[in-house]
Amino acid sequence: MARADIADDAGFCFPSVFTLAAKVSMDQRSVQRILRKLTRRFLCVNRATIS
């Protein structure tokens, strides 16, 4: 739901792991694990960005 809150009208969102972790009150490693699981199950697509 945190990603849905951030997404634009087309469904795209690009929050950092830090932002997601703060929004859901979890540590960053937990968020990374959950994102990996969602990606493996094709429930979301993650694209790494380099700043």
C-alpha positions as CSV (number, residue, x, y, z in Angstrom):
1,M,0.0,0.0,0.0
2,A,2.9,2.4,0.6
3,R,3.9,2.2,-3.0
4,A,0.3,2.7,-4.1
5,D,0.1,5.9,-2.0
6,I,3.2,7.3,-3.7
7,A,2.3,6.1,-7.3
8,D,1.2,8.6,-10.0
9,D,-2.0,8.1,-12.0
10,A,-0.3,5.7,-14.4
11,G,0.8,3.5,-11.4
12,F,4.5,4.4,-11.5
13,C,6.5,5.2,-8.4
14,F,10.1,5.6,-7.6
15,P,10.5,5.8,-3.8
16,S,13.8,4.9,-2.2
17,V,14.1,2.0,0.2
18,F,14.6,4.6,3.0
19,T,11.3,6.3,2.1
20,L,9.4,3.1,2.0
21,A,10.9,1.9,5.3
22,A,10.0,5.2,7.0
23,K,6.4,5.1,5.6
24,V,5.7,1.6,6.9
25,S,7.8,1.8,10.1
26,M,10.2,-1.0,9.2
27,D,13.9,-1.3,8.8
28,Q,15.4,-1.0,5.4
29,R,16.6,-4.6,5.2
30,S,13.1,-5.8,5.8
31,V,11.7,-3.6,3.0
32,Q,14.4,-4.9,0.7
33,R,13.5,-8.5,1.5
34,I,9.8,-7.8,0.8
35,L,10.5,-6.0,-2.4
36,R,12.6,-9.0,-3.6
37,K,9.8,-11.4,-2.8
38,L,7.2,-9.2,-4.6
39,T,9.6,-9.0,-7.6
40,R,10.1,-12.8,-7.7
41,R,6.4,-13.3,-7.7
42,F,6.0,-10.7,-10.5
43,L,3.8,-8.5,-8.3
44,C,6.0,-5.5,-8.9
45,V,8.9,-4.5,-11.0
46,N,12.0,-2.9,-9.5
47,R,14.5,-0.9,-11.4
48,A,17.6,0.2,-9.7
49,T,18.6,3.8,-10.1
50,I,22.0,5.3,-9.5
51,S,22.1,8.8,-8.1
